[in-house]
């Protein structure tokens, strides 16, 4: 739209009355604009926010950002609590990449775990995960818990359990079925 058409569609006057000032901060509440500097009869008076209104809006927006951040953190904390309530392993919280015990046999697993966490979104989109197989005591649960802890810290909800816990849940369910008969 050309400026000529804009002025035709808007109320354009030659304003002679003074611009009001905010009673709180004293700044003007309107502003006169005139794109045609050589024609003062084509002036447009527009609203502008004074300093106190700008500051109020800034405080309101900051408060809203804090509220959203607090709600997001509460949601993350809720996921972490649910996760920790589900996971009965007392060592879960200490199972992190920071506490990883490096040795010549587990370096590639450490790197795979870190890489998986860093590329989580891509792995999730491709529906890719891990299945850990190996002898007892080789660090499978520790690695899984380290990945879970890293993802939880990033606000990604996870469910973690060991195969032993799954078997116990299945056994308990089977016991309950047999008890009801």
Secondary structure, DSSP 8 states (H G I E B T S, - for coil): --HHHHHHHS--B---S---B-TTT--BSEEEE-S-TT-TTSBEEEE---HHHHHHHHHHHHHHHHHHHHHHHHHHHHHHHHHHHH---TTTTT-SSTT----TTTHHHHHHHHHHHHTHHHHHHTT--------TTSSHHHHHHHHHHHHHHTT-------HHHHHHHHHHHHHHHHHH-
